[in-house]
Amino acid sequence: MSEPRDVRIKRMKMRSMRRGIKEMDIILSAYADSNLADMDAVGLDVYDALLHENDQDLYQWVTGQVPPPAQYANLISDIAQTFQN
């Protein structure tokens, strides 16, 4: 049985807020609140997969210390731009 869109977005927002390190809680929860409702199914799939990555890796990707894997490059760029404005 597939998860309804609204339930899926709510779950991903909660997962974005409850990471392992506070910096990623702040970054991902703000991004999720601003963007998830407007994402299409493919975008939600990529974001959902990203939520399963290690926080230390995510932080290095978002801050530009390490290049992200190709499947996350556009999403990480979007997340990083959100916090550079």
C-alpha positions, 0 to 999 in steps of 0.5 A: 500500500502506498503512502498518501502524499500528505502523510509522506511529506509530514513524515519527511518533515519530521525526519528532517527535524530529527537528524543527528546533528543540530546543524542538519536539523536546522538546514533540512527542516527549513528546507523541507518546510519551504519546498516539500509541498511543491515537489513532484513525486520524483523530487520527493523520492530523491529527498526521501533517499537523501534523508537516509544518508549520514549527517556528517556526509550531508553537512559536508555536501551542503557546505561544499567541503565534499562534492555530493554523489551525482544523484543528489547534486541538484538537490544539494545545490538547491539546499545550499543556495537556500542558506546562502541567500 
